[in-house]
Amino acid sequence: QNPIWRDAARLRDAPPDLMHVGKSVPILHNWGPVPLLSGENQYTGGPGHTLSREAVRLLTPEELGQRIERLKAYTKKWHEVGVPLVVPYSSYHTIAGDHEKREGFWRFYDRWEDYAKWLGPKPTEDPFGWLQVGKEGVFVPGACGGYSPDYYAPLHRYRVCPEHPEWRKLQARLTELIAEVGYDGVFPDNSNPENLCFCKYCQEGFRQFARG
């Protein structure tokens, strides 16, 4: 018996009002369509751990279709045992990989057409142009404290501007996919005022705000 279903059955007598299941989503915000279903801080991050390339390799379109069906069964099972609200995790500003070597999120972007069935047309601007920039116009390195945390080596984490239209469109579509597999909501992490950006979209937004 699948251990997920066995664990679900244990909750039947006293199900929680809300269950947070982490990054068990169709397409991850930071890597794209990859095998990883949970435990990213154990398998692709966290002190003392090593990046698992297998966990973050790109799925084929056929594998992504299978993943989506698996997640539909996953959410259905939790609801069947009495959990009324099941929500996954997403970050509002993080992508991962290497923009120069075209790894991680950039490999996903370069092969966007393989996943257009789920995501629509490929954005015209490279994701490097989506990143937050400082007052000097240079991208702000890292997310959660560093451009290249040891536990992501040799890849990196990047901060995306939440006001960039391409990123906002992708975030909306990823959220729609989360709803389509049966989740009841989503937890958007990293949505805080510490994410300062001075890109053209943020500067124009501030001017509009100042004008009232």
N, C-alpha and C positions, 0 to 999 in steps of 0.2 A: 504493500500500500504506500502511496506517495506520502512522505512525512508531512507535507503541507496540509493534506487533507486530514491526517491523523491529528495534527495539532489543532486544526479547526474544530474537529469533533470534541476536543476537550473543553472548548469554550461554550458548548451548547447549553450547559446547565447555568452558566453565569457569564453571558457575553458582555463585553465592555460596551459602553455607549458610543465610543469612537475608537478606531484603531488606526494608527499611523504605521504604514508598511514600508517607508523609505523609498528608494528609487526604483521600485518595481513598476516601471512605466513602459509604454511602447517604445519611445525614443527618448534617450537621456538628453537633458539640456546641455551637458558639458562634453559628451563624447559622440552623441548621435545614436544611431541604431547599433547597439553592441550586445553581447551575451549577458553582461552583468545584470543581475536581478536584485541583488541586495548586498550589503556588506562592503560598500566601496571603501570605507575607511579601514577595512581589514585587508582587502585584496588589491586596492590601488592607492592606498594612502594610509597615513598614520605612522607615528614613530615606531621604528623597528620593523616595518613592513616594506615589501618590495613591489613595485609596479608589476601587475600581471598583464602582459600583452595579450594573452588569450582572452582575458575578461573584457578587454576594451577593443578587440578587433571588430571590424565592420561585419555586420551580418549581411548575408545575401538577401535580396528581396524575398526569396522563398522563406528564408529563416525568419525574416521580420514578420511575414504573414503568419507563420506558426507561432511566433512570440505573442502576437496580438490575440490569436485564438486562445492561447494558454492563459493570458491575463483575463480574458473574458470568463473563462472557467474558474480562475482564481477568485475574482471578485464575486462571482455568483455563489461560490462555496461559502465564503465568509458571510454573505447575506443569508444564505440558507440556514446557517447555524445560529442566526439571531443577532449578528452585529449590524446595527442600523446604519452606521456611518464608517466608511472605509476610505482613507485618504492617503495618497503617496506624497513624495517630496519633490520639489523642484527649486532651483536657485534662479534668482532674478538677474544674476550678473556674472556667472562663472562659465567659462569654457576651458578646455584642456587640450594640450598637444604641443606642437611646435610649428610656428608659422613659417619658419625658414625651411624645415625639412618636410613640411606638408604632412604632418602626422596628427593623429587624434581628430579634433574637430575639423581641421583643414582637409584631411583625407575624406571625411564625410562630405564636406562642401564640394570638393573636386569631383565626387561621385554622386552628387545630388540627384542627377537624372534617374539613377537607379531607384530612388525613393520618391520621385515626383508623384506617384500614385497616391501617396499619403500626405505629401507636403506641398504640392503645387509647384509652380515654376521656381527655378533657381534664382536666388537673389543676385543682382548684378554686381554688387560691391563685395569684394573679398572680406571675410570676417575680421581681418586685421584692421580694416577701416571702421569696424563697429566698436572698437575698444575705447575705454575711457581715456581721456587725455588731461594732463595737468595744465597749469597756466601757461607753460612754455609751448604747448601744442604737441608734446610728446606723450605717447601712451603711458598710462599708469601701470607699472609692473605688478603682477601677482594678484592673488585673491586670498584673503584671510592671512595676510602677513608676509608674502614673499613671492617673487617672480618664479623662483625655481625651488620650492620646498624639497628637502632631502627625500621625503617619501614619495615624491612624484618623479624624481630623477630617472631617466634623463629628460623627461618631458616637463612641461610647465603648466601653471594655472594662470589664467588671464581674467581681467575684469572687463566686462562688456558694459557699454553705456545703456541703461534701461530706457533711454529716450530715443535710441537709434531706431528708425522705422523698420529696418529689416529684422532686427532682433525682436522688436515688439510683435511683428507679424509672426515670426517663428514661435515666440512664446505663446501667442494666442492659439496657433495651430497645435502645438504640443499639449496645451490644456484641453483643446477639443478632443484630441486622441485619448487623453486621460478619461474624459467623460464617456467617450464611445466604448471603452472597454468595461465600463460599469462602475467607476469610482464615483463617490458622492461629493468630492471636492478635491482640493490640492493645497498643500502647505507651501507657500512661496517664501523661501528663505532669502536672507541677505538683503531684504528690502528695508534699508535703514539710511539715515541721513549721513552716515560716514562715507558713503559712496559719492564723493565730489567729482564732478566732471566739468570740463570747460570746452567741450566740443561745440560745433556750430549749432547743433540741435538744442543743447542745454543752454547756450547763450541766448538763442532766440526765445526759448521758453521763459528764461528769466526776464528778458525785455518785455514779453507779453504780460508776465506777472506784475512787473513794476508799473506797467501802464494801467494796471487795474482792469 
